[in-house]
């Protein structure tokens, strides 16, 4: 039992440090030796748990996507009125992305590689399904009640929310410099969070 807990702790620590390294240096720039050194373990242990650099990167991606999917499920959107639900989903996504900039960088890294790693793990595709399912159910209830428009689908909504949230994080340095604004300052963050909710609700309730 103790050995099992130690193994899980080691694996968790490797994932945490690997997330930092891959998000900072990209897939090509990340080195297994550095990850091993920063976790005070050995390269051999990384190969034992993950099979190598690519296996470790895939595990990092899966953990990152699973974290946000679990958050979406914890919202219990089915218990909320449709308009309230879409606002809360947008706000939750915003909070997650701002609080986890490593997720944005990891997704950017994978897009640079044209999604070739994602294609190798079927569970990663399955992890995308809950996001669409939650929104599908909310949109269906909103259409039935006449509160939400019927000419958009869950993927449309998810894409719009993601685009806003990703920009907020991915471009915070350049946008902040060009316009002299700290994009992550608490007051700016709260205002942009509210704006996103207003945009989503305004768009989906427009008939």
mmCIF file of the C-alpha atoms, coordinates in Angstrom:
data_MODEL
# 
_entry.id   MODEL 
# 
loop_
_atom_site.group_PDB 
_atom_site.id 
_atom_site.type_symbol 
_atom_site.label_atom_id 
_atom_site.label_alt_id 
_atom_site.label_comp_id 
_atom_site.label_asym_id 
_atom_site.label_entity_id 
_atom_site.label_seq_id 
_atom_site.pdbx_PDB_ins_code 
_atom_site.Cartn_x 
_atom_site.Cartn_y 
_atom_site.Cartn_z 
_atom_site.occupancy 
_atom_site.B_iso_or_equiv 
_atom_site.pdbx_formal_charge 
_atom_site.auth_seq_id 
_atom_site.auth_comp_id 
_atom_site.auth_asym_id 
_atom_site.auth_atom_id 
_atom_site.pdbx_PDB_model_num 
ATOM 1   C CA . UNK A 1 1   ? 0.000   0.000  0.000   1.00 0.00 ? 1   UNK A CA 1 
ATOM 2   C CA . UNK A 1 2   ? 2.802   2.420  0.931   1.00 0.00 ? 2   UNK A CA 1 
ATOM 3   C CA . UNK A 1 3   ? 4.631   1.498  -2.253  1.00 0.00 ? 3   UNK A CA 1 
ATOM 4   C CA . UNK A 1 4   ? 1.484   2.190  -4.257  1.00 0.00 ? 4   UNK A CA 1 
ATOM 5   C CA . UNK A 1 5   ? 1.085   5.637  -2.668  1.00 0.00 ? 5   UNK A CA 1 
ATOM 6   C CA . UNK A 1 6   ? 4.737   6.417  -3.337  1.00 0.00 ? 6   UNK A CA 1 
ATOM 7   C CA . UNK A 1 7   ? 4.344   5.405  -6.980  1.00 0.00 ? 7   UNK A CA 1 
ATOM 8   C CA . UNK A 1 8   ? 1.257   7.593  -7.379  1.00 0.00 ? 8   UNK A CA 1 
ATOM 9   C CA . UNK A 1 9   ? 3.032   10.518 -5.704  1.00 0.00 ? 9   UNK A CA 1 
ATOM 10  C CA . UNK A 1 10  ? 6.028   10.115 -8.004  1.00 0.00 ? 10  UNK A CA 1 
ATOM 11  C CA . UNK A 1 11  ? 3.816   9.955  -11.084 1.00 0.00 ? 11  UNK A CA 1 
ATOM 12  C CA . UNK A 1 12  ? 1.842   13.013 -9.964  1.00 0.00 ? 12  UNK A CA 1 
ATOM 13  C CA . UNK A 1 13  ? 5.029   14.997 -9.328  1.00 0.00 ? 13  UNK A CA 1 
ATOM 14  C CA . UNK A 1 14  ? 6.409   14.030 -12.738 1.00 0.00 ? 14  UNK A CA 1 
ATOM 15  C CA . UNK A 1 15  ? 3.198   15.211 -14.406 1.00 0.00 ? 15  UNK A CA 1 
ATOM 16  C CA . UNK A 1 16  ? 3.257   18.514 -12.525 1.00 0.00 ? 16  UNK A CA 1 
ATOM 17  C CA . UNK A 1 17  ? 6.854   19.315 -13.430 1.00 0.00 ? 17  UNK A CA 1 
ATOM 18  C CA . UNK A 1 18  ? 6.465   18.028 -16.993 1.00 0.00 ? 18  UNK A CA 1 
ATOM 19  C CA . UNK A 1 19  ? 3.471   20.352 -17.424 1.00 0.00 ? 19  UNK A CA 1 
ATOM 20  C CA . UNK A 1 20  ? 5.671   23.306 -16.472 1.00 0.00 ? 20  UNK A CA 1 
ATOM 21  C CA . UNK A 1 21  ? 8.535   22.239 -18.744 1.00 0.00 ? 21  UNK A CA 1 
ATOM 22  C CA . UNK A 1 22  ? 6.418   21.433 -21.805 1.00 0.00 ? 22  UNK A CA 1 
ATOM 23  C CA . UNK A 1 23  ? 4.407   24.641 -21.445 1.00 0.00 ? 23  UNK A CA 1 
ATOM 24  C CA . UNK A 1 24  ? 7.570   26.727 -21.021 1.00 0.00 ? 24  UNK A CA 1 
ATOM 25  C CA . UNK A 1 25  ? 9.752   25.090 -23.670 1.00 0.00 ? 25  UNK A CA 1 
ATOM 26  C CA . UNK A 1 26  ? 7.377   23.349 -26.032 1.00 0.00 ? 26  UNK A CA 1 
ATOM 27  C CA . UNK A 1 27  ? 7.528   19.714 -27.041 1.00 0.00 ? 27  UNK A CA 1 
ATOM 28  C CA . UNK A 1 28  ? 10.691  20.007 -29.102 1.00 0.00 ? 28  UNK A CA 1 
ATOM 29  C CA . UNK A 1 29  ? 12.574  22.062 -26.520 1.00 0.00 ? 29  UNK A CA 1 
ATOM 30  C CA . UNK A 1 30  ? 11.603  20.018 -23.469 1.00 0.00 ? 30  UNK A CA 1 
ATOM 31  C CA . UNK A 1 31  ? 14.204  17.542 -22.215 1.00 0.00 ? 31  UNK A CA 1 
ATOM 32  C CA . UNK A 1 32  ? 13.496  14.442 -20.220 1.00 0.00 ? 32  UNK A CA 1 
ATOM 33  C CA . UNK A 1 33  ? 16.783  14.933 -18.375 1.00 0.00 ? 33  UNK A CA 1 
ATOM 34  C CA . UNK A 1 34  ? 15.629  18.312 -17.071 1.00 0.00 ? 34  UNK A CA 1 
ATOM 35  C CA . UNK A 1 35  ? 12.287  16.933 -15.927 1.00 0.00 ? 35  UNK A CA 1 
ATOM 36  C CA . UNK A 1 36  ? 14.073  14.119 -14.102 1.00 0.00 ? 36  UNK A CA 1 
ATOM 37  C CA . UNK A 1 37  ? 16.453  16.577 -12.465 1.00 0.00 ? 37  UNK A CA 1 
ATOM 38  C CA . UNK A 1 38  ? 13.677  18.928 -11.345 1.00 0.00 ? 38  UNK A CA 1 
ATOM 39  C CA . UNK A 1 39  ? 11.753  16.040 -9.785  1.00 0.00 ? 39  UNK A CA 1 
ATOM 40  C CA . UNK A 1 40  ? 14.873  14.545 -8.221  1.00 0.00 ? 40  UNK A CA 1 
ATOM 41  C CA . UNK A 1 41  ? 14.153  11.251 -9.919  1.00 0.00 ? 41  UNK A CA 1 
ATOM 42  C CA . UNK A 1 42  ? 15.775  9.460  -12.822 1.00 0.00 ? 42  UNK A CA 1 
ATOM 43  C CA . UNK A 1 43  ? 15.249  9.354  -16.548 1.00 0.00 ? 43  UNK A CA 1 
ATOM 44  C CA . UNK A 1 44  ? 14.709  5.638  -16.140 1.00 0.00 ? 44  UNK A CA 1 
ATOM 45  C CA . UNK A 1 45  ? 11.699  6.303  -13.873 1.00 0.00 ? 45  UNK A CA 1 
ATOM 46  C CA . UNK A 1 46  ? 10.106  8.540  -16.509 1.00 0.00 ? 46  UNK A CA 1 
ATOM 47  C CA . UNK A 1 47  ? 10.461  5.778  -19.076 1.00 0.00 ? 47  UNK A CA 1 
ATOM 48  C CA . UNK A 1 48  ? 9.059   3.292  -16.554 1.00 0.00 ? 48  UNK A CA 1 
ATOM 49  C CA . UNK A 1 49  ? 5.906   5.314  -15.888 1.00 0.00 ? 49  UNK A CA 1 
ATOM 50  C CA . UNK A 1 50  ? 5.306   6.898  -19.295 1.00 0.00 ? 50  UNK A CA 1 
ATOM 51  C CA . UNK A 1 51  ? 7.378   5.014  -21.866 1.00 0.00 ? 51  UNK A CA 1 
ATOM 52  C CA . UNK A 1 52  ? 9.346   8.096  -22.916 1.00 0.00 ? 52  UNK A CA 1 
ATOM 53  C CA . UNK A 1 53  ? 9.041   11.759 -23.768 1.00 0.00 ? 53  UNK A CA 1 
ATOM 54  C CA . UNK A 1 54  ? 6.027   11.425 -26.056 1.00 0.00 ? 54  UNK A CA 1 
ATOM 55  C CA . UNK A 1 55  ? 4.152   9.259  -23.568 1.00 0.00 ? 55  UNK A CA 1 
ATOM 56  C CA . UNK A 1 56  ? 4.824   11.824 -20.867 1.00 0.00 ? 56  UNK A CA 1 
ATOM 57  C CA . UNK A 1 57  ? 3.577   14.659 -23.075 1.00 0.00 ? 57  UNK A CA 1 
ATOM 58  C CA . UNK A 1 58  ? 0.404   12.722 -23.883 1.00 0.00 ? 58  UNK A CA 1 
ATOM 59  C CA . UNK A 1 59  ? -0.200  12.132 -20.178 1.00 0.00 ? 59  UNK A CA 1 
ATOM 60  C CA . UNK A 1 60  ? 0.284   15.854 -19.528 1.00 0.00 ? 60  UNK A CA 1 
ATOM 61  C CA . UNK A 1 61  ? -2.234  16.755 -22.232 1.00 0.00 ? 61  UNK A CA 1 
ATOM 62  C CA . UNK A 1 62  ? -4.757  14.236 -20.943 1.00 0.00 ? 62  UNK A CA 1 
ATOM 63  C CA . UNK A 1 63  ? -4.439  15.509 -17.363 1.00 0.00 ? 63  UNK A CA 1 
ATOM 64  C CA . UNK A 1 64  ? -4.856  19.120 -18.511 1.00 0.00 ? 64  UNK A CA 1 
ATOM 65  C CA . UNK A 1 65  ? -8.014  18.397 -20.522 1.00 0.00 ? 65  UNK A CA 1 
ATOM 66  C CA . UNK A 1 66  ? -9.426  16.171 -17.803 1.00 0.00 ? 66  UNK A CA 1 
ATOM 67  C CA . UNK A 1 67  ? -9.064  18.987 -15.255 1.00 0.00 ? 67  UNK A CA 1 
ATOM 68  C CA . UNK A 1 68  ? -11.297 21.391 -17.159 1.00 0.00 ? 68  UNK A CA 1 
ATOM 69  C CA . UNK A 1 69  ? -13.806 18.688 -18.085 1.00 0.00 ? 69  UNK A CA 1 
ATOM 70  C CA . UNK A 1 70  ? -14.118 17.745 -14.404 1.00 0.00 ? 70  UNK A CA 1 
ATOM 71  C CA . UNK A 1 71  ? -14.710 21.403 -13.570 1.00 0.00 ? 71  UNK A CA 1 
ATOM 72  C CA . UNK A 1 72  ? -17.503 21.607 -16.140 1.00 0.00 ? 72  UNK A CA 1 
ATOM 73  C CA . UNK A 1 73  ? -19.172 18.550 -14.665 1.00 0.00 ? 73  UNK A CA 1 
ATOM 74  C CA . UNK A 1 74  ? -18.935 20.010 -11.154 1.00 0.00 ? 74  UNK A CA 1 
ATOM 75  C CA . UNK A 1 75  ? -20.989 23.007 -12.274 1.00 0.00 ? 75  UNK A CA 1 
ATOM 76  C CA . UNK A 1 76  ? -24.196 20.886 -12.486 1.00 0.00 ? 76  UNK A CA 1 
ATOM 77  C CA . UNK A 1 77  ? -25.474 23.072 -15.302 1.00 0.00 ? 77  UNK A CA 1 
ATOM 78  C CA . UNK A 1 78  ? -28.639 20.980 -15.501 1.00 0.00 ? 78  UNK A CA 1 
ATOM 79  C CA . UNK A 1 79  ? -29.752 22.457 -12.179 1.00 0.00 ? 79  UNK A CA 1 
ATOM 80  C CA . UNK A 1 80  ? -29.545 26.021 -13.514 1.00 0.00 ? 80  UNK A CA 1 
ATOM 81  C CA . UNK A 1 81  ? -31.890 27.961 -15.763 1.00 0.00 ? 81  UNK A CA 1 
ATOM 82  C CA . UNK A 1 82  ? -30.552 27.964 -19.373 1.00 0.00 ? 82  UNK A CA 1 
ATOM 83  C CA . UNK A 1 83  ? -29.490 31.632 -19.419 1.00 0.00 ? 83  UNK A CA 1 
ATOM 84  C CA . UNK A 1 84  ? -27.798 31.331 -16.042 1.00 0.00 ? 84  UNK A CA 1 
ATOM 85  C CA . UNK A 1 85  ? -26.138 28.087 -17.130 1.00 0.00 ? 85  UNK A CA 1 
ATOM 86  C CA . UNK A 1 86  ? -24.492 29.494 -20.275 1.00 0.00 ? 86  UNK A CA 1 
ATOM 87  C CA . UNK A 1 87  ? -23.205 32.479 -18.303 1.00 0.00 ? 87  UNK A CA 1 
ATOM 88  C CA . UNK A 1 88  ? -21.751 30.213 -15.607 1.00 0.00 ? 88  UNK A CA 1 
ATOM 89  C CA . UNK A 1 89  ? -20.123 27.931 -18.186 1.00 0.00 ? 89  UNK A CA 1 
ATOM 90  C CA . UNK A 1 90  ? -18.495 30.947 -19.825 1.00 0.00 ? 90  UNK A CA 1 
ATOM 91  C CA . UNK A 1 91  ? -17.314 32.327 -16.476 1.00 0.00 ? 91  UNK A CA 1 
ATOM 92  C CA . UNK A 1 92  ? -15.985 28.961 -15.345 1.00 0.00 ? 92  UNK A CA 1 
ATOM 93  C CA . UNK A 1 93  ? -13.997 28.572 -18.576 1.00 0.00 ? 93  UNK A CA 1 
ATOM 94  C CA . UNK A 1 94  ? -12.626 32.089 -18.194 1.00 0.00 ? 94  UNK A CA 1 
ATOM 95  C CA . UNK A 1 95  ? -11.526 31.462 -14.603 1.00 0.00 ? 95  UNK A CA 1 
ATOM 96  C CA . UNK A 1 96  ? -9.900  28.162 -15.500 1.00 0.00 ? 96  UNK A CA 1 
ATOM 97  C CA . UNK A 1 97  ? -7.912  29.576 -18.403 1.00 0.00 ? 97  UNK A CA 1 
ATOM 98  C CA . UNK A 1 98  ? -6.710  32.635 -16.497 1.00 0.00 ? 98  UNK A CA 1 
ATOM 99  C CA . UNK A 1 99  ? -5.759  30.507 -13.492 1.00 0.00 ? 99  UNK A CA 1 
ATOM 100 C CA . UNK A 1 100 ? -4.005  27.876 -15.643 1.00 0.00 ? 100 UNK A CA 1 
ATOM 101 C CA . UNK A 1 101 ? -1.985  29.651 -18.341 1.00 0.00 ? 101 UNK A CA 1 
ATOM 102 C CA . UNK A 1 102 ? 0.014   26.443 -18.757 1.00 0.00 ? 102 UNK A CA 1 
ATOM 103 C CA . UNK A 1 103 ? -3.099  24.892 -20.339 1.00 0.00 ? 103 UNK A CA 1 
ATOM 104 C CA . UNK A 1 104 ? -3.188  27.601 -23.007 1.00 0.00 ? 104 UNK A CA 1 
ATOM 105 C CA . UNK A 1 105 ? 0.493   27.142 -23.766 1.00 0.00 ? 105 UNK A CA 1 
ATOM 106 C CA . UNK A 1 106 ? 0.130   23.353 -23.970 1.00 0.00 ? 106 UNK A CA 1 
ATOM 107 C CA . UNK A 1 107 ? -2.741  23.666 -26.437 1.00 0.00 ? 107 UNK A CA 1 
ATOM 108 C CA . UNK A 1 108 ? -0.682  26.124 -28.476 1.00 0.00 ? 108 UNK A CA 1 
ATOM 109 C CA . UNK A 1 109 ? 2.252   23.703 -28.487 1.00 0.00 ? 109 UNK A CA 1 
ATOM 110 C CA . UNK A 1 110 ? 0.032   20.884 -29.707 1.00 0.00 ? 110 UNK A CA 1 
ATOM 111 C CA . UNK A 1 111 ? -1.435  23.087 -32.441 1.00 0.00 ? 111 UNK A CA 1 
ATOM 112 C CA . UNK A 1 112 ? 2.080   23.921 -33.614 1.00 0.00 ? 112 UNK A CA 1 
ATOM 113 C CA . UNK A 1 113 ? 2.506   20.174 -34.079 1.00 0.00 ? 113 UNK A CA 1 
ATOM 114 C CA . UNK A 1 114 ? -0.853  20.051 -35.904 1.00 0.00 ? 114 UNK A CA 1 
ATOM 115 C CA . UNK A 1 115 ? -2.457  17.848 -33.274 1.00 0.00 ? 115 UNK A CA 1 
ATOM 116 C CA . UNK A 1 116 ? -0.317  14.830 -34.090 1.00 0.00 ? 116 UNK A CA 1 
ATOM 117 C CA . UNK A 1 117 ? -0.047  13.800 -30.442 1.00 0.00 ? 117 UNK A CA 1 
ATOM 118 C CA . UNK A 1 118 ? -3.750  14.160 -29.689 1.00 0.00 ? 118 UNK A CA 1 
ATOM 119 C CA . UNK A 1 119 ? -4.540  11.806 -32.545 1.00 0.00 ? 119 UNK A CA 1 
ATOM 120 C CA . UNK A 1 120 ? -2.685  9.001  -30.813 1.00 0.00 ? 120 UNK A CA 1 
ATOM 121 C CA . UNK A 1 121 ? -4.832  8.873  -27.691 1.00 0.00 ? 121 UNK A CA 1 
ATOM 122 C CA . UNK A 1 122 ? -8.521  8.143  -28.169 1.00 0.00 ? 122 UNK A CA 1 
ATOM 123 C CA . UNK A 1 123 ? -9.327  9.152  -24.590 1.00 0.00 ? 123 UNK A CA 1 
ATOM 124 C CA . UNK A 1 124 ? -8.350  12.725 -25.434 1.00 0.00 ? 124 UNK A CA 1 
ATOM 125 C CA . UNK A 1 125 ? -11.070 12.869 -28.096 1.00 0.00 ? 125 UNK A CA 1 
ATOM 126 C CA . UNK A 1 126 ? -13.523 11.429 -25.593 1.00 0.00 ? 126 UNK A CA 1 
ATOM 127 C CA . UNK A 1 127 ? -12.576 14.137 -23.105 1.00 0.00 ? 127 UNK A CA 1 
ATOM 128 C CA . UNK A 1 128 ? -13.931 16.742 -25.519 1.00 0.00 ? 128 UNK A CA 1 
ATOM 129 C CA . UNK A 1 129 ? -17.382 15.159 -25.532 1.00 0.00 ? 129 UNK A CA 1 
ATOM 130 C CA . UNK A 1 130 ? -18.541 16.304 -22.068 1.00 0.00 ? 130 UNK A CA 1 
ATOM 131 C CA . UNK A 1 131 ? -18.038 19.978 -22.956 1.00 0.00 ? 131 UNK A CA 1 
ATOM 132 C CA . UNK A 1 132 ? -20.326 19.642 -25.965 1.00 0.00 ? 132 UNK A CA 1 
ATOM 133 C CA . UNK A 1 133 ? -22.788 17.460 -24.059 1.00 0.00 ? 133 UNK A CA 1 
ATOM 134 C CA . UNK A 1 134 ? -23.203 19.955 -21.219 1.00 0.00 ? 134 UNK A CA 1 
ATOM 135 C CA . UNK A 1 135 ? -23.793 22.787 -23.671 1.00 0.00 ? 135 UNK A CA 1 
ATOM 136 C CA . UNK A 1 136 ? -26.082 20.637 -25.852 1.00 0.00 ? 136 UNK A CA 1 
ATOM 137 C CA . UNK A 1 137 ? -28.345 19.946 -22.907 1.00 0.00 ? 137 UNK A CA 1 
ATOM 138 C CA . UNK A 1 138 ? -28.435 23.594 -21.850 1.00 0.00 ? 138 UNK A CA 1 
ATOM 139 C CA . UNK A 1 139 ? -29.117 24.785 -25.387 1.00 0.00 ? 139 UNK A CA 1 
ATOM 140 C CA . UNK A 1 140 ? -31.865 22.192 -25.850 1.00 0.00 ? 140 UNK A CA 1 
ATOM 141 C CA . UNK A 1 141 ? -33.639 23.374 -22.698 1.00 0.00 ? 141 UNK A CA 1 
ATOM 142 C CA . UNK A 1 142 ? -33.200 26.991 -23.729 1.00 0.00 ? 142 UNK A CA 1 
ATOM 143 C CA . UNK A 1 143 ? -34.669 26.364 -27.174 1.00 0.00 ? 143 UNK A CA 1 
ATOM 144 C CA . UNK A 1 144 ? -37.618 24.501 -25.700 1.00 0.00 ? 144 UNK A CA 1 
ATOM 145 C CA . UNK A 1 145 ? -38.394 27.398 -23.368 1.00 0.00 ? 145 UNK A CA 1 
ATOM 146 C CA . UNK A 1 146 ? -37.879 29.973 -26.115 1.00 0.00 ? 146 UNK A CA 1 
ATOM 147 C CA . UNK A 1 147 ? -35.057 31.672 -24.224 1.00 0.00 ? 147 UNK A CA 1 
ATOM 148 C CA . UNK A 1 148 ? -32.158 30.690 -26.495 1.00 0.00 ? 148 UNK A CA 1 
ATOM 149 C CA . UNK A 1 149 ? -31.723 30.876 -30.252 1.00 0.00 ? 149 UNK A CA 1 
ATOM 150 C CA . UNK A 1 150 ? -31.881 27.696 -32.334 1.00 0.00 ? 150 UNK A CA 1 
ATOM 151 C CA . UNK A 1 151 ? -29.400 28.424 -35.132 1.00 0.00 ? 151 UNK A CA 1 
ATOM 152 C CA . UNK A 1 152 ? -26.172 27.631 -33.234 1.00 0.00 ? 152 UNK A CA 1 
ATOM 153 C CA . UNK A 1 153 ? -24.878 24.400 -31.751 1.00 0.00 ? 153 UNK A CA 1 
ATOM 154 C CA . UNK A 1 154 ? -22.747 23.475 -28.768 1.00 0.00 ? 154 UNK A CA 1 
ATOM 155 C CA . UNK A 1 155 ? -19.475 23.480 -30.697 1.00 0.00 ? 155 UNK A CA 1 
ATOM 156 C CA . UNK A 1 156 ? -20.206 27.011 -31.960 1.00 0.00 ? 156 UNK A CA 1 
ATOM 157 C CA . UNK A 1 157 ? -20.715 28.203 -28.396 1.00 0.00 ? 157 UNK A CA 1 
ATOM 158 C CA . UNK A 1 158 ? -17.713 26.336 -27.038 1.00 0.00 ? 158 UNK A CA 1 
ATOM 159 C CA . UNK A 1 159 ? -15.503 27.797 -29.771 1.00 0.00 ? 159 UNK A CA 1 
ATOM 160 C CA . UNK A 1 160 ? -16.641 31.355 -29.099 1.00 0.00 ? 160 UNK A CA 1 
ATOM 161 C CA . UNK A 1 161 ? -16.087 31.065 -25.354 1.00 0.00 ? 161 UNK A CA 1 
ATOM 162 C CA . UNK A 1 162 ? -12.690 29.415 -25.857 1.00 0.00 ? 162 UNK A CA 1 
ATOM 163 C CA . UNK A 1 163 ? -11.558 32.052 -28.359 1.00 0.00 ? 163 UNK A CA 1 
ATOM 164 C CA . UNK A 1 164 ? -12.239 34.875 -25.906 1.00 0.00 ? 164 UNK A CA 1 
ATOM 165 C CA . UNK A 1 165 ? -10.611 33.078 -22.988 1.00 0.00 ? 165 UNK A CA 1 
ATOM 166 C CA . UNK A 1 166 ? -7.540  31.941 -24.906 1.00 0.00 ? 166 UNK A CA 1 
ATOM 167 C CA . UNK A 1 167 ? -6.928  35.466 -26.201 1.00 0.00 ? 167 UNK A CA 1 
ATOM 168 C CA . UNK A 1 168 ? -7.147  36.829 -22.657 1.00 0.00 ? 168 UNK A CA 1 
ATOM 169 C CA . UNK A 1 169 ? -4.203  34.655 -21.616 1.00 0.00 ? 169 UNK A CA 1 
ATOM 170 C CA . UNK A 1 170 ? -2.178  34.011 -24.766 1.00 0.00 ? 170 UNK A CA 1 
ATOM 171 C CA . UNK A 1 171 ? -1.959  37.674 -25.726 1.00 0.00 ? 171 UNK A CA 1 
ATOM 172 C CA . UNK A 1 172 ? -1.809  39.263 -22.287 1.00 0.00 ? 172 UNK A CA 1 
ATOM 173 C CA . UNK A 1 173 ? 1.848   40.306 -22.638 1.00 0.00 ? 173 UNK A CA 1 
ATOM 174 C CA . UNK A 1 174 ? 1.700   41.803 -26.143 1.00 0.00 ? 174 UNK A CA 1 
ATOM 175 C CA . UNK A 1 175 ? -1.787  43.279 -25.815 1.00 0.00 ? 175 UNK A CA 1 
ATOM 176 C CA . UNK A 1 176 ? -0.920  44.669 -22.400 1.00 0.00 ? 176 UNK A CA 1 
ATOM 177 C CA . UNK A 1 177 ? 2.240   46.310 -23.711 1.00 0.00 ? 177 UNK A CA 1 
ATOM 178 C CA . UNK A 1 178 ? 0.601   47.800 -26.806 1.00 0.00 ? 178 UNK A CA 1 
ATOM 179 C CA . UNK A 1 179 ? -2.339  49.270 -24.900 1.00 0.00 ? 179 UNK A CA 1 
ATOM 180 C CA . UNK A 1 180 ? -0.713  49.908 -21.536 1.00 0.00 ? 180 UNK A CA 1 
ATOM 181 C CA . UNK A 1 181 ? -3.060  47.664 -19.613 1.00 0.00 ? 181 UNK A CA 1 
ATOM 182 C CA . UNK A 1 182 ? -2.370  44.822 -17.210 1.00 0.00 ? 182 UNK A CA 1 
ATOM 183 C CA . UNK A 1 183 ? -4.705  42.203 -18.650 1.00 0.00 ? 183 UNK A CA 1 
ATOM 184 C CA . UNK A 1 184 ? -4.459  40.053 -15.528 1.00 0.00 ? 184 UNK A CA 1 
ATOM 185 C CA . UNK A 1 185 ? -5.002  42.787 -12.941 1.00 0.00 ? 185 UNK A CA 1 
ATOM 186 C CA . UNK A 1 186 ? -7.929  41.834 -10.641 1.00 0.00 ? 186 UNK A CA 1 
ATOM 187 C CA . UNK A 1 187 ? -10.208 44.676 -11.739 1.00 0.00 ? 187 UNK A CA 1 
ATOM 188 C CA . UNK A 1 188 ? -9.495  44.080 -15.441 1.00 0.00 ? 188 UNK A CA 1 
ATOM 189 C CA . UNK A 1 189 ? -9.958  40.359 -15.027 1.00 0.00 ? 189 UNK A CA 1 
ATOM 190 C CA . UNK A 1 190 ? -13.325 40.797 -13.311 1.00 0.00 ? 190 UNK A CA 1 
ATOM 191 C CA . UNK A 1 191 ? -14.531 43.244 -15.965 1.00 0.00 ? 191 UNK A CA 1 
ATOM 192 C CA . UNK A 1 192 ? -13.493 40.975 -18.827 1.00 0.00 ? 192 UNK A CA 1 
ATOM 193 C CA . UNK A 1 193 ? -15.115 38.016 -17.098 1.00 0.00 ? 193 UNK A CA 1 
ATOM 194 C CA . UNK A 1 194 ? -18.373 39.956 -16.871 1.00 0.00 ? 194 UNK A CA 1 
ATOM 195 C CA . UNK A 1 195 ? -18.090 41.102 -20.497 1.00 0.00 ? 195 UNK A CA 1 
ATOM 196 C CA . UNK A 1 196 ? -17.720 37.492 -21.659 1.00 0.00 ? 196 UNK A CA 1 
ATOM 197 C CA . UNK A 1 197 ? -20.845 36.473 -19.786 1.00 0.00 ? 197 UNK A CA 1 
ATOM 198 C CA . UNK A 1 198 ? -22.753 39.405 -21.310 1.00 0.00 ? 198 UNK A CA 1 
ATOM 199 C CA . UNK A 1 199 ? -21.520 38.556 -24.819 1.00 0.00 ? 199 UNK A CA 1 
ATOM 200 C CA . UNK A 1 200 ? -22.535 34.899 -24.566 1.00 0.00 ? 200 UNK A CA 1 
ATOM 201 C CA . UNK A 1 201 ? -25.938 35.637 -23.062 1.00 0.00 ? 201 UNK A CA 1 
ATOM 202 C CA . UNK A 1 202 ? -26.612 38.516 -25.470 1.00 0.00 ? 202 UNK A CA 1 
ATOM 203 C CA . UNK A 1 203 ? -25.669 36.393 -28.484 1.00 0.00 ? 203 UNK A CA 1 
ATOM 204 C CA . UNK A 1 204 ? -27.652 33.336 -27.461 1.00 0.00 ? 204 UNK A CA 1 
ATOM 205 C CA . UNK A 1 205 ? -30.768 35.259 -26.456 1.00 0.00 ? 205 UNK A CA 1 
ATOM 206 C CA . UNK A 1 206 ? -30.862 37.347 -29.666 1.00 0.00 ? 206 UNK A CA 1 
ATOM 207 C CA . UNK A 1 207 ? -33.672 36.174 -31.934 1.00 0.00 ? 207 UNK A CA 1 
# 
